Amino acid sequence: MSPLERHPPSSAKACASCVRRSWLLAELSGPLEFLARDRARLHELLALEDDELLDAVAGRRRVELKSRHERFDAGELRLQAGVEALCRHDPAYPQALRDAGGPRMLYVLGGARRLAKLAAAPVVLIAGSRRASDYGIEMSRSLARGLAAAGITVLSAMSDGIALAAQLAALEAGGRTHAVIGAGLGVPPPARRRGVYERVARRGCALSELPCGRPGRTWGAAAGERILARLSGSTVIVEADEGRDLSTGRLAQELGRTLAAVPGRVTSPLSAGTNALLMEGALMVRGPRDVLELLYPLSTPSATAPEDASPGRSLSPRLRATLERVGMGCDTPEKLTAVGVGLDDALLALSELELMGLLGRGDGGRYVPRGAFPPS
Amino acid sequence: LRRPFRAPHHSITTAGLIGGARRGCIGEVVLAHNGVLFLDELSEFARPTLEALRQPLEDGRVAISRARHSAVYPSRFMLVAATNPCPCGYSGEGELCRCGEADMARHRRRLSGPLLDRIDLVVNLHRSDAGELSTPAISSAQAREQVSAARERQAERLRGERISVNAQMDVRLLGEHARLGEKGKEMLLSARESGLLSARGEHRVLRVARTIADLNGSERIRVRDLGGAIALRPEPGLAASRAA
């Protein structure tokens, strides 16, 4: 039997016109994809009423879609098992999404009750580049781990790079996460993301504004930014270039959400966006503690995350020196020997630090510090 | 006597590598017996061809079975392989790498699994370290001396067992000849507990640590020998997904 069940209109929480809206968006996927490059315009279009949207983008299919739109029966759409449909007329619909630019419909894998529970804790959005550096990945992991351990709900897109690392780390820390998915729920994700998707479904919520099983393509991810930026109280951009990576942060800024960024190397194009945000006055984040202090300004008891206890404190001087050197860019045994450490000593220290979980391996086997190095 | 060195091209077929194209036709793994089999561009070899290496790597022999004949040949060789870290070759060099996460996943999949599990040492080479190639720490002649001395040590130790090198030690011999001190045991235990090493990986690390100790001329496996073996183990970077 197919996992898709007949969606009985009677028990549906969503009203027919909102379900119809999500159907319309899926039908207009082609022209919307064409417009996805200009995010501001896409977001403007998505704020339009059905009729206006049809006039604006349907093109040659306008007449056909209009008549189908009029005859639309909400029973046509099927819900995947475990998915609940919520529309903005539902009292359970998240308050943050109710403004004019927010989506009309939300499909929630995990259910509305879990969504409400997740939204009751402070929600922090972790966003950034899809093609992040090892530094970005590790920073994203350490932030998500620390925040999840402190009981904060971690929100991110379901995309590669920064977002995926954040989801995984938050789940590993036993936290609960939201993921906003650009495609409809139930569209099989690529193999490398399948495990995370399943774990999010088990412990957290996956959200989409498209009907189950409808592909979202690029515009779906761009549209998902509207949900991401709205659902979170604070947004942390971990690593972003100056192009599209920044769009989520810009949107959060426009909505008046707290925007924070992780600083990066000035010479790295991958950090150009985050550094620019900091220049413009975004708050600087060096680790989970900084985010927690941002959420709880006077250090209340909950403001100390167990994960954020400085990892270098109890280390022997030898290991501490190695950890510092790796943090400064001597990330291969060869480079460590070049600054005068014996090869044997370098390998031993690297292995010990790796066993302690203070170092990980990145691209090309380079060593990467896990978590922010404590400002001592 | 010269030991064989075989370096087949990556377009080689399974029959070419293993043997059995015609009656009596032996493959590269048999020709490399007691020598070195060098596979350049490992990720470009056909997957089934690489999988066929499992038996010779594990048992030191290949059994070829065809409809009209079957034969078993010895093939105990040292496998040396080289590969790019990603499809474009610039992974780990910062912004130079143009590979997306999907490309990386595909590349890792080709190298993951049982074959990688049978490799003992992985050395990552970085472009930025290339300058040091011109000034090697020790000369080839010195390295040769060290290796011969280490092999003699091993042969001496293993004389009663009818094998001559650490690579051939089984679990029982490892327990006998590759004992660790308290600190070393602790390290290995924490490696097991943190999930960095599997049971098979632990034996491999012990074997490598024994060899490093032999190269350093030490009868005891010191902590630094073990540290080196752990740093050279193959799992990270290659098989593991980056985000995981």
Chai-1 contact restraints between the chains, C-beta under 6 A:
chainA,res_idxA,chainB,res_idxB,connection_type,confidence,min_distance_angstrom,max_distance_angstrom,comment,restraint_id
A,D160,B,E101,contact,1.0,0.0,6.0,A-B,restraint_1
A,L164,B,A243,contact,1.0,0.0,6.0,A-B,restraint_2
A,A165,B,A243,contact,1.0,0.0,6.0,A-B,restraint_3
A,L168,B,A243,contact,1.0,0.0,6.0,A-B,restraint_4
A,R192,B,A105,contact,1.0,0.0,6.0,A-B,restraint_5
A,P269,B,E95,contact,1.0,0.0,6.0,A-B,restraint_6
A,T332,B,H126,contact,1.0,0.0,6.0,A-B,restraint_7
A,E334,B,D129,contact,1.0,0.0,6.0,A-B,restraint_8
A,D344,B,R224,contact,1.0,0.0,6.0,A-B,restraint_9
A,L347,B,G227,contact,1.0,0.0,6.0,A-B,restraint_10
A,L347,B,G228,contact,1.0,0.0,6.0,A-B,restraint_11
A,L347,B,A231,contact,1.0,0.0,6.0,A-B,restraint_12
A,L348,B,R224,contact,1.0,0.0,6.0,A-B,restraint_13
A,L348,B,G227,contact,1.0,0.0,6.0,A-B,restraint_14
A,L350,B,A231,contact,1.0,0.0,6.0,A-B,restraint_15
A,S351,B,G227,contact,1.0,0.0,6.0,A-B,restraint_16
A,S351,B,I230,contact,1.0,0.0,6.0,A-B,restraint_17
A,S351,B,A231,contact,1.0,0.0,6.0,A-B,restraint_18
A,L355,B,S190,contact,1.0,0.0,6.0,A-B,restraint_19
A,L355,B,A191,contact,1.0,0.0,6.0,A-B,restraint_20
A,R361,B,P236,contact,1.0,0.0,6.0,A-B,restraint_21
A,R361,B,G237,contact,1.0,0.0,6.0,A-B,restraint_22
A,D363,B,S91,contact,1.0,0.0,6.0,A-B,restraint_23
A,D363,B,G92,contact,1.0,0.0,6.0,A-B,restraint_24
A,G364,B,P85,contact,1.0,0.0,6.0,A-B,restraint_25
A,G364,B,S91,contact,1.0,0.0,6.0,A-B,restraint_26
A,G364,B,G92,contact,1.0,0.0,6.0,A-B,restraint_27
A,G364,B,N124,contact,1.0,0.0,6.0,A-B,restraint_28
A,G365,B,N124,contact,1.0,0.0,6.0,A-B,restraint_29
A,G365,B,G237,contact,1.0,0.0,6.0,A-B,restraint_30
A,R366,B,G92,contact,1.0,0.0,6.0,A-B,restraint_31
